[in-house]
Amino acid sequence: MLDESVVTPDDDGGVGEWVLLSGNRFVLTAGICAAVVAVLTALTAIGAISVGFTSSVRTLLSSGITSGLLTLITVALSINQLILSRVFGSPDELADRLSGTLEFRRTVEEIAGLSSSPTDPTDFLALVFETIHDRITDAELSSIDDEVAEYQSALASYSEDLGNRVQNQDNIVGVLSEIIGPEYAEFMAATRHVRNEFGDELSDSAQSGVEDTFELLKAIAIARQYFKTLAIQQDLARLSRFVAYSGLAAFVTTICLTLLYKSSSGAYIGQPDLSIVVILGFGVIVSPLAVLISYILRVATIARYTVSVGPFVPPKEEAE
């Protein structure tokens, strides 16, 4: 009924998870820029490339790089248009969104026995997992069948572990990273199996507990998609803003580096200062691309691993 390799949370994310999902995007951007500077420095030191007086740096700066920067800035504007198209809406559409959100929260509140639920994503999901743990633990299932007892134990462990891990997160991406896998879908399928296969053997309280558990697992599926939307919209908004900032800095740097070189062979500063200035300048010039890469990696990762809704899970919908 349950695939243990799927439902057991993996605490060891590693470097790959940090780069693709949980890592600070500023740090990753700085790392990419530093890597470019390091590679250029090494290639210059061994004589594989040259940024000296007779090199083609001036031509490269004044033609290809300038047009590339302008293209990146255009991409930032296009991203802004994409974000705006998602947040605008007619009063009817906005009212429908609000009604759906309120109904979703009301369902969780009724099962949890609360008059209101937290507005913070971390606290809300922690409430969902805590309520799942309480409902499935209180249900009298262990005496029915070994398979049902295994399901009850696994779901109780899963909900308790995820509840604790979610509470340790302080942003939407962190919360989303904890529920990005297919475990919830496996438990939805397992809960339906218990309800349909052993329904006649369950007491009224056990049936109520299983039904509440299934509704809360559905809430996780909905919350996962909703938080995905928020996370991606926030990341795209930051991306467009930071591409604009870094694009302006890169454009000014390109102009300054171009003007360092004389129209004929030579430059206004000598070696080795010229090489240092040019290589550091290239680190600034690639910063818009580094920003784009760092944010697109996370957006693409979130989109890939949260593509499913409910019990249908595409193959390998797990963070690699």
ABEGO torsion letter per residue (X at the ends): XBBAAAABBBABAEAAAAAAAABBAAAAAAAAAAAAAAAAAAAAAAGABBABAABAAAAAAABAAAAAAAAAAAAAAAAAAAAAAAABBBAAAAAAAAAAAAAAAAAAAAAAGBABBBABAAAAAAAAAAAAAAAAAABBAAAABAAAAAAAAAAAAAAAAAAAAAAABABAAAAAAAAABAAAAAAAAAAAAAAAAAAAABBAAAAAAAAAAAAAAAAAAAAAAAAAAAAAAAAAAAAAAAAAAAAAAAAAAAAAAAAABBABBEBABBOAAAAAAAAAAAAAAAAAAAAAAAAAAAAAAAAAAAABBEABBBBGBBBX
